[in-house]
Each structure stands twice: as structure tokens, then as C-alpha cells.
């Protein structure tokens, strides 16, 4: 199998560290640093149905490009945002991280690596706790020698359930 020159030397350990560090940024509410992990054409997608093949022409829980992610972060940082007053506290548990054979979709920008993992996010706010369980995929591209997210897809186990507002990225 031909390995793209940009990915030579980037193995499972580097991808594992990247995914774990990304989760830590979310837990630390370093949302602007999290956004900086995405390529200029990057997107964050949480499908609303099991095995949803595309975000286009269908409803998704989230399908944000960088501009929309930036707008969402600005709202989350506003001191009077009702859905996050007081702010949620989260902890992500990421596991079962594997490098996968690259698969592409016609609508997906070019990527170099595909990383699959399992994630659980506990969110605590106003003495209530919620748990989100999912399988996630990171399509990654090497940009200036660093891994960047082309697409983060989070498939919630119960994606087709009724949810209260989900304000924070999973």
C-alpha cells in the first residue's frame, strides 16, 4: 500500500495522542484552541440517524464548518448565554483508537489519515449529569507537519433519541 509522503512516520501513537489531546481541549473549555485543530475546509458532524451516509440533504444534530463552529464558540463564550449559565463541566474518555484504511466520500475534502475511536462524554451542569456515548472518526490531514482535522464525525449511540439542547462539542 502506498503511504502518502506527508504521513510517513505518523503512526498510531501520534494519532492516539492527537485524539486524546483534542478531548482535553474540550474538557478544559479551550474551544478556540479546539477550533484551531481544524483545517480551513474542516467540519464537525454529528448525524441524527444511525448509519447516516451524508450530512447533505438530511437533518444532523451538528454539521458545522469552521465559520459556524466559530460563531457557536462566540455564543458559548458570551457571559449571558442561557444554555451555559452556569457553564457545563465535561470529561471525555477516549479509547479503542485505531488507524483505519482511508475511505473517502465525494463530498469530503481530501484527507491523509482516518482514525476511529470510541468516546464517552460526561457533562455536569446545574446538579444534573448527562452521558453521551459514541463512535467517532477523525479524517486528518498533515498541514505544515502537524495533524489537522478535515472532518470529525461523532456517531452517538442514541443519535435518533430526543435530546435536550446539546451546547458543547462531543
C-alpha positions as semicolon CSV with decimal commas, in nm:
position;residue;x (nm);y (nm);z (nm)
1;X;0,000;0,000;0,000
2;X;0,132;0,343;-0,095
3;X;0,171;0,576;0,202
4;X;0,136;0,950;0,128
5;X;0,469;1,124;0,186
6;X;0,308;1,367;0,431
7;X;0,207;1,081;0,663
8;X;0,532;0,885;0,670
9;X;0,641;0,850;1,029
10;X;0,296;0,931;1,165
11;X;0,166;0,618;1,332
12;X;-0,099;0,504;1,573
13;X;0,074;0,661;1,874
14;X;0,077;1,011;1,720
15;X;-0,286;0,977;1,615
16;X;-0,383;0,848;1,960
17;X;-0,209;1,144;2,127
18;X;-0,386;1,384;1,889
19;X;-0,734;1,247;1,967
20;X;-0,668;1,245;2,343
21;X;-0,528;1,600;2,335
22;X;-0,832;1,715;2,136
23;X;-1,064;1,573;2,405
24;X;-0,861;1,752;2,674
25;X;-0,906;2,086;2,496
26;X;-1,283;2,033;2,505
27;X;-1,278;1,940;2,875
28;X;-1,069;2,249;2,953
29;X;-1,316;2,464;2,751
30;X;-1,033;2,578;2,528
31;X;-1,274;2,597;2,239
32;X;-1,072;2,837;2,026
33;X;-0,770;2,606;2,053
34;X;-1,001;2,318;1,959
35;X;-1,121;2,511;1,654
36;X;-0,758;2,569;1,552
37;X;-0,719;2,191;1,513
38;X;-0,945;2,201;1,206
39;X;-0,830;2,268;0,852
40;X;-0,973;2,572;0,675
41;X;-1,217;2,338;0,497
42;X;-1,277;2,130;0,810
43;X;-1,615;2,034;0,956
44;X;-1,771;1,886;1,270
45;X;-2,060;1,644;1,213
46;X;-2,295;1,462;1,449
47;X;-2,552;1,265;1,245
48;X;-2,913;1,245;1,363
49;X;-2,975;0,892;1,239
50;X;-2,782;0,563;1,258
51;X;-2,554;0,495;0,958
52;X;-2,638;0,834;0,805
53;X;-2,437;0,834;0,481
54;X;-2,407;1,209;0,429
55;X;-2,481;1,534;0,611
56;X;-2,625;1,679;0,291
57;X;-2,999;1,678;0,235
58;X;-3,062;1,537;0,584
59;X;-3,103;1,670;0,934
60;X;-2,798;1,641;1,160
61;X;-2,755;1,723;1,526
62;X;-2,448;1,927;1,421
63;X;-2,294;1,991;1,083
64;X;-2,069;2,291;1,128
65;X;-1,797;2,425;0,903
66;X;-1,522;2,639;1,057
67;X;-1,725;2,958;1,029
68;X;-2,026;2,807;1,203
69;X;-1,803;2,648;1,469
70;X;-1,650;2,992;1,530
71;X;-1,995;3,151;1,563
72;X;-2,104;2,877;1,806
73;X;-1,789;2,931;2,016
74;X;-1,852;3,307;2,029
75;X;-2,202;3,241;2,164
76;X;-2,070;2,987;2,418
77;X;-1,819;3,246;2,542
78;X;-2,085;3,514;2,592
79;X;-2,139;3,568;2,967
80;X;-2,520;3,567;2,937
81;X;-2,577;3,259;2,722
82;X;-2,869;3,088;2,898
83;X;-2,791;2,734;2,784
84;X;-2,449;2,755;2,952
85;X;-2,516;2,964;3,264
86;X;-2,355;2,823;3,467
87;X;-2,113;2,656;3,227
88;X;-2,110;2,280;3,191
89;X;-1,816;2,076;3,311
90;X;-1,720;1,779;3,097
91;X;-1,489;1,484;3,095
92;X;-1,415;1,280;2,783
93;X;-1,299;0,920;2,795
94;X;-1,147;0,814;2,464
95;X;-1,048;0,456;2,387
96;X;-1,017;0,184;2,125
97;X;-0,822;0,419;1,899
98;X;-0,728;0,263;1,565
99;X;-0,587;0,378;1,234
100;X;-0,833;0,274;0,965
101;X;-0,798;0,223;0,592
102;X;-0,874;0,555;0,426
103;X;-1,226;0,589;0,293
104;X;-1,346;0,894;0,116
105;X;-1,681;1,035;0,021
106;X;-1,747;1,255;-0,284
107;X;-1,844;1,546;-0,057
108;X;-1,544;1,507;0,178
109;X;-1,230;1,721;0,127
110;X;-0,901;1,534;0,086
111;X;-0,754;1,374;0,397
112;X;-0,439;1,171;0,469
113;X;-0,539;0,953;0,765
114;X;-0,856;0,809;0,918
115;X;-0,867;0,747;1,293
116;X;-1,158;0,570;1,461
117;X;-1,221;0,565;1,835
118;X;-1,487;0,528;2,100
119;X;-1,575;0,823;2,321
120;X;-1,786;0,884;2,627
121;X;-1,851;1,237;2,746
122;X;-1,999;1,310;3,086
123;X;-2,148;1,659;3,116
124;X;-2,242;1,809;3,452
125;X;-2,447;2,127;3,479
126;X;-2,690;2,252;3,743
127;X;-2,655;1,935;3,952
128;X;-2,759;1,721;3,655
129;X;-2,532;1,486;3,470
130;X;-2,570;1,353;3,115
131;X;-2,370;1,083;2,942
132;X;-2,302;1,069;2,570
133;X;-2,155;0,752;2,418
134;X;-2,034;0,743;2,060
135;X;-1,801;0,610;1,799
136;X;-1,604;0,888;1,635
137;X;-1,395;0,923;1,324
138;X;-1,129;1,184;1,255
139;X;-1,030;1,238;0,894
140;X;-0,691;1,404;0,935
141;X;-0,461;1,594;0,703
142;X;-0,098;1,681;0,763
143;X;-0,058;2,059;0,732
144;X;0,287;2,208;0,783
145;X;0,397;1,886;0,953
146;X;0,106;1,883;1,202
147;X;-0,214;1,682;1,213
148;X;-0,532;1,879;1,146
149;X;-0,898;1,770;1,134
150;X;-1,068;1,765;0,795
151;X;-1,383;1,606;0,937
152;X;-1,476;1,493;1,286
153;X;-1,779;1,264;1,273
154;X;-1,940;1,163;1,604
155;X;-2,198;0,884;1,582
156;X;-2,391;0,891;1,908
157;X;-2,524;0,551;2,012
158;X;-2,866;0,710;2,065
159;X;-2,845;0,970;1,787
160;X;-3,212;0,930;1,698
161;X;-3,336;0,993;2,054
162;X;-3,494;1,315;2,175
163;X;-3,227;1,539;2,328
164;X;-3,227;1,848;2,540
165;X;-3,007;2,113;2,383
166;X;-2,651;1,996;2,325
167;X;-2,443;2,309;2,353
168;X;-2,088;2,174;2,365
169;X;-1,900;1,966;2,108
170;X;-1,879;1,598;2,196
